[in-house]
Amino acid sequence: MIADRIRTLREKRGLTQAGLARLMGITRSSVNAWEMGISSPSSQYIVVLANIFNVSTDYLLGVDTSATVSVKGLTDGDISVVHSMIEHLKSKNHDNAKN
């Protein structure tokens, strides 16, 4: 679970394994081992990964299936628009699942 989430988040961010490793001050082989499921990041690195990818540690660990969205720098109106869009997409996906 965590291996897939790290890989997916890294790729969505447009980072290579080496790029993520540089951001974290570790080796590329460590990132590779995490993504291959050979090893898991320590709690220290789980927190660092969560901060880099702007997700919760629970999300990385697979405890929570919802991701967080940072609203830092947005106005109350902007936040309302984002919330409305999320609700619209949930409703649309729910309706599509019925068909």
C-alpha positions, -999 to +999 in steps of 0.1 A: +000+000+000+026+026+011+049+015-018+022+023-044+012+056-027+048+068-027+053+059-063+020+074-074+026+107-055+061+110-067+051+105-103+022+130-100+047+155-087+070+149-117+098+137-095+123+109-103+134+086-075+167+105-075+149+138-072+128+126-043+159+112-026+177+146-030+147+164-014+148+140+015+186+138+019+187+100+013+198+077-014+178+068-046+182+032-036+162+038-004+133+054-024+135+024-048+134-001-020+103+017-006+085+017-039+094-020-045+081-029-011+114-043+000+115-019+029+093+008+044+103+043+054+108+050+091+083+071+109+106+101+105+106+097+067+068+091+066+063+125+081+088+140+056+070+123+027+036+136+039+050+171+040+065+169+005+034+155-010+010+175+011-009+144+023-016+130+057+006+103+072-026+082+075-031+085+038+005+073+031+000+044+054-033+034+039-053+041+071-073+068+055-084+067+018-089+104+016-062+128+006-059+163+019-059+195-001-040+225+011-061+256+010-032+278+022-034+311+003-070+307-008-098+331+001-130+318+018-147+322-016-120+301-033-123+274-006-161+273-012-156+268-049-131+240-043-155+224-019-184+227-044-163+211-071-153+182-049-190+176-040-200+178-077-173+152-086-184+129-058-220+131-069-210+125-106-189+095-097-216+081-075-242+084-103-218+068-128-213+039-104-250+032-105-251+029-143 
